Amino acid sequence: MRRACIIGASGVIGGELLRLLLGHGNVEVVCATSRRFAGEFIYRIHPNLRGFTNLKFTQPSIDAVLKNEADVVFLALPHGESVKWVPKVVESGLLAIDLSADFRLKNPDDYVKWYHWPQPHPYPDLLKAAAYGLPELHRDEIKGSRVIAVPGCMATASIVSLAPLVKGHLINSDFIVVDAKIASSGAGAEGTVLDFHWHRTHVVRPYQPVGHRHTAEIEQELSLLAGSQVNVAFTPHAVDMVRGIFVTGHAKLSSSLNEPDLWKAYRGMYGNEKFIRIVKDKAGLAHYPSVKYVVGTNMVDVGFELDQRLNRVVVFSAIDNLIRGAAGQAIQSFNINQGFPEDEGLRFITPYPV
């Protein structure tokens, strides 16, 4: 049994971490922190947890973590805050699983470029040692790391959809277009006025159409697979959903291919993965991935279509942004690191109909 502490547990992702970890057979949640709600029962802020825990929020401090004899610390903090915590957690001999962007990018200078930090990352050695927590690409690194940087939600959906094509050098890597649609929960518990219901409903709204910070992760991971620089044009859109991300990617094929070639690439990479399903079906209700069939799960549904007229491939992926895009992927990586079954605490099937 591992003792877990969640730093920043009152937010949307913190609530999902609590919900999933409370059902994990090998974890005891021993502390959950919140500056704003310290001393309050967790279920007062996360009403769905009433009857499942009587823990109260505590003030965040490394002393509180050590006092509770935690083995692992999940950090659900804003970007720029986790970097203040992770070194202390590691120095204390604990496993740090960070759900912010603070340890995702390997180049220290990228934090100036993409996150507008005033200086490069202050812990380059720790940054280098951190495992990028996308299990299907970095399972071996995750097993031995003391710092796991959980990928961004839109980056996760984008990388998984394109990885087999990039790894197999089946597409041109100089210009890939990725279009993402994300639900309102992606804004967290304290979004802007544009995330209020009357601005969000009945809308498809582009935001940060160029220069979105998740571009850095997508290019970093795809470039590692390709062995050379991959350039991605990434544009996200806010849509009228509470949960979910749907990604559509477009790329030119590097040679003339047929549909079996694409099936071979995707099955070769994902055929034995617990949490990735290839959805391309001429029969039934779901011909391609859909958010509806992954919500509430740690699944990634991926699909593709060949455009032989333009020698182009279109790829699709769908995830739950709060689970596979955050808390679930964090727990999947935790399970790998600790030698537990990879799907422990994550064995959910989407309810249908919803």
N, C-alpha and C positions, 0 to 999 in steps of 0.2 A: 504494500500500500504506500503510495506517494502522497505527501502532504503539499497542497498547492495554495499559493496566495495569488490573488488577482489585484493588481494595482490599477486603479481607475475603473472600478467595478460598477459604477452607477450609470455608465453610458450604455449605448445600444449594444456595442460589441461586448462590453463587460457583462451585460445581462445574458447574452448568448453564451459566453464562456461559463458563467455560473450555471445556466440551465443544462448545458452539455456535461460539465464536470460533475454536477450533482448526480447524474445518471451513469457516471463512469465507474466500472467495477473495481478499478485499481487506484482511485483517487479519493482523498478526503480534502474538501475545501476547508482550510483552517483560518483564513482571513480574506477579507475583501475590503478594499480601501476606497474612501471618497472624502475629499476635503469638505465638500458642500453638505454631505449627508451623514457625516460621522456621528455615531451614536444612534442612528435610526435603523430600524429593522429593514433588512434587504427587501422583504416582500412588500414594503410600503412603496418602494420605487420600482420594483419589478413584480407587479401583482400576480403574474403567472407562477411565481415561485412560492406563493403562500401555501403552507402545509408541507413544503419540501425542505425548508431550512428555517431555523430560528436565529441564524447569525445576524449580527449587526455590523454596519459599516464602521470601520476604524479610520483614524487619521493615517495617511501614508507616511511610513518611515521605514528605513532599513532595519531599525531596532525592532519594530513590530514584526517584521518578517522573520527575523532571527528568533525572537521570543516565542513565536508559534512553531518553531522548528520546521519551517517549510523546506521542501526538497526542490521545488520548482516555482518560479515566479513568472506569471503571465502579465505582461505589461500592455494594457489597453489605454495608452496615453496619446495625447496629440503629438504630431510631428514636432521634433525639437525638445521634447520633454524626456523621452525615453533615454536619450544619450546621457542624461544626468544620473540615471538609475542603473543602467546595464553594467557599467564598470564596477559599481559597488556590489551588485548581485553576484558577479563573477568572482570578485575578490573574496566574497563570503563563501565560495565553494558551491554555489547553487546554479541550477540550470536556468538561464534567462530565455524566455520566449517572447519576442518583441513584435507586437502587431502594428507598430508605427513604421515609418519609412527610414528610421534613423540608422539602420545597419543593413539596408538592402543593396545599396550601390557600392561597388568595390573601389571605384576611383574616388578618393577623398575630395577632389576638386569638383566632382559632380554635384555635391551639396551646395556649392556656391552657384553653380549654373542652373540647377533645376529647383532647388528649394530656397534659394536666395539667402543662404547663411552668410554671415559677414566674413567668414574664413573657412578654409577646408575642414573636413571632419577632424575633430581633436584626438580621435583614437584610431589612427590608421591601422595599427597592428590588430586591434580587436575587430575592426571592420573587415580586415583580410581573413580573420579566423572565423567570422560568422558564416553560418550555412544559410544559403537562400532556401527558405522553407517550402519549396515546391517539390513534393516527394517524388513524383514521376521523373524528375530531372536530376534531383540531388539526394537521392536516398542514402547513398554511402556517406556523404558529408554530414548529413543530418544525424546519422548514427553516432558519430564521434564528437560532435560539437557541443560546446557549453553555451553558445549563443546561436539562437535560431531566429532569423529575420523573416517573418511571415510576409509573403508577397502582397502587393496591392490587389484589390478585388478585380478591377478591370484589366490589370496586367496579367493576372492568373488566367482569366478567360481568353485573353488575346494570345498569350504564349502557348497555352495548351492547344488551341485551334490550329496554330501555324507550325508548331515544332516538328511534326513528322515531315512536312514539306521542306522545311529549312534544313533539317538534319540530312535528308536524302538529296539535297541540292536539286530539288525538283522545280524550284521557282527562282526567278531573278531576285536577288537580295538588295538591289540598289533602290527599289521603290515599291514598298508594300503599303496598301491603304487599309486601315482598320477603323471601323465605325462601331461605336459602343452605345448601348442604351442602358441607363442605370436607374434603379428605383430610388424613391425618396429617402429610404433608410441609409443610403450611402452618404448622406450629409451628416449623419450622426445625430446626437441628442440636441445639439445646439446649432442647427443650420441657419442660413440667412433667411431674410424675408421671402425670397423667391422659393423657399421650400415650404412655406405655409400652404395649406390645402388649396386655398382659392387661386394661388398662382401655379400650383403644381398639377391640378387635375385638368383633364382634357388637353394635355399639352405634350408636344415633342419639342424640346428646346435645346439647341446646341449651346455649349459653354466651353470656354477655353478651347476653341476649335484648332488652335495651333499652340505648341509649347506646353501641353499638359504634362505634368511631372511623371505620370505613369509611363510615358514614352521612354524614359530613361531605362526603366526596368525591362520593358519589352525588348528594346534594342540590345541591352546588355546580355540578356539570356539567349535571344536568338542568335546573336553574334558568336557567343560561346559555342553554340551548336554548329553553326556554319563554319567556324574557324576563320571568319573574316567579318568585316563590318556589314551589318544589316541595317538598312534605313527604313523607318516606319513613319508613315503619316497617320497620326492618331487623332480622332475627334470623338469626344463623348457627347451624349445627349441626355438630358433629364426627361424622364417619361412618367406617365401616370401609373406607377406601380409602387407598392410598399416594399417588396423584396424582389431581387433578381437583377441579373445583367444578361443582356443578349448582345453578342458581338458578331458582326459580319466583316470578313476580311476579303480583300481582292488582290490578286497577284498574277503576274505574267509567268507562264510556264517556261522553264529553261530549255525545254525540248518538246517534241510532239509526244503526248502521253494519252493513254486511254483510261477508262474508269477502273479496270482491274489494277493498274499501276498505283492509283491513289488508294484503293482498298489495301493493297499490300503494304504501303507506307504506314497507314493508320493502324492496321492490325499488328504490324511488326513492332510498333512502338507501344501500343496500348492494349493489345490483345489479352494480357494477363493482369491488367490493372483493376483493382476492386472498385475504384471510384470514377472510372472513365467509361462512358458508353458511346459507341459509334452509332449515330442515328441517321440512317439514309435508307428509307424504306418506301417502296412503291405502293405497298398495301397498307391497310390500317389507317388510324387517325393522325399519326405523327410521322410525316414524311421527313421532317428535319427537326433539329433540336427546338425546344420550346421551354421558356421559363416555367410554365405551368407544371411541367413534369419533373422539375428538380427542386422546387421551393420546399424548404424544410429539410433538405438533405445535403450531404457532402459531395454529391455527384457533379461531374462535368459531362454534359452531353455535347458531342462534337459531330459535325456533319460537313458535307462538301458537295459541290456540283461542278461539273466540267463544262466549260464554254469553249468548244472546239473551234467555233467560228473566229474567235478572237485569241485563241491559244491562251486562255485565261482559266484560273480556278477561283471559285468563290467558296469560302469556308465559313462555318457557323459554330458558335458555342453558346451554351446557356448554363448559368450557375445561380445559386442563391448567394448573393453578395455577403450576407452576414455569416454564413456557414462555410461553404467552400472558399469564399472570398475573404474569410477572416477567422472566426472562432473554430470552425470545423477543421480547417487546414492547419491551424495551430495545434489542435489536439491530435490530428493525424501525425504531424511531425513529432510531437511529444511521445506518442506511442512508439514510433520508430526508434527514437532516441533511447527509450527505456526498455525496449525489447518486448513490448506488449503487442497483442494482435493489432494490426494497423487500423482495423475498423472498430476497435473497442470504444464504446460510447458514441458511436456514429452510425449505428445500424438503424437507419430510418428510411421509410418509404414515403414518398409524397402522397398525402391524401388525395383521393380523386372520386367524385368531382370536387372542385373548390371554386 
